[in-house]
Amino acid sequence: MVSKPESTLLCGPRYYIEMYNLISSSTDYEKVILWINCGESEGLALAAIRDGAKHIIFYGKNFNSINEIAIEAGVQLLNKPPDTEDI
């Protein structure tokens, strides 16, 4: 699952984390991975880390600084959306 930056801004990272928790606890399918797309927003990326996200997309100008924080928190940070399969 990959959120859109606009909806992450509107709903906040916690919304997607809670949705992920519901889906992953109620399915027997392959492991579900949630990528929270924070776009260029440092604030959203930091909120996602604080809220417990494990996979974040962030392509703002302070990528390296946010990545250092993410690494310390055990979070994978990408600067572009990953390849995904539509199902």
C-alpha positions in Angstrom: 0.0 0.0 0.0 1.2 3.5 -0.9 -0.5 6.6 0.3 -0.8 9.7 -1.8 1.0 12.8 -0.4 -2.2 14.9 -0.6 -4.2 12.4 1.4 -1.4 12.0 4.0 -1.4 15.7 4.4 -5.2 15.7 4.8 -5.6 12.6 7.1 -2.2 12.5 8.8 0.2 9.5 9.1 -1.6 8.0 12.1 -4.7 7.4 9.9 -2.7 5.2 7.6 -0.9 3.4 10.4 -4.2 2.5 12.0 -5.6 1.3 8.7 -2.5 -0.8 8.1 -2.8 -2.3 11.6 -6.4 -3.4 10.8 -5.6 -4.8 7.4 -2.4 -6.7 8.5 -4.2 -8.2 11.5 -7.2 -9.4 9.5 -5.5 -11.0 6.5 -3.8 -14.3 5.7 -2.3 -13.0 2.5 1.3 -12.0 1.9 2.8 -9.5 4.3 1.3 -6.1 3.7 3.8 -3.2 3.6 2.5 0.4 4.0 4.5 3.2 2.5 3.4 6.6 3.8 4.1 9.2 1.2 4.9 12.5 2.8 5.9 14.3 -0.4 8.1 17.3 0.3 6.8 17.8 3.9 9.5 17.5 6.6 6.7 17.8 9.2 4.7 14.9 7.8 7.9 12.7 7.6 8.8 13.5 11.2 5.2 12.9 12.3 5.2 9.5 10.5 8.4 8.5 12.3 7.0 9.7 15.6 3.7 7.8 15.0 5.5 4.5 14.4 5.6 4.2 10.6 8.2 1.8 9.3 8.3 2.8 5.6 8.2 6.4 4.5 8.6 8.2 1.2 10.0 11.7 1.4 11.6 13.8 -1.3 12.1 17.2 0.3 15.2 19.2 0.4 16.3 18.0 3.8 16.3 14.3 2.9 19.6 13.5 4.5 18.7 15.0 7.8 15.3 13.2 7.9 17.0 10.0 6.8 19.4 10.2 9.8 16.4 10.4 12.2 14.7 7.6 10.3 17.7 5.3 10.6 17.9 5.9 14.3 14.2 5.0 14.6 14.5 1.9 12.5 12.5 3.4 9.6 13.1 2.8 5.9 13.1 6.1 4.0 12.9 6.4 0.2 13.1 9.5 -2.0 10.6 8.1 -4.5 7.7 5.7 -4.4 8.7 2.0 -4.7 7.6 -0.2 -7.5 4.2 -1.7 -6.6 1.8 -4.2 -8.0 -1.8 -3.3 -8.7 -4.2 -5.9 -7.5 
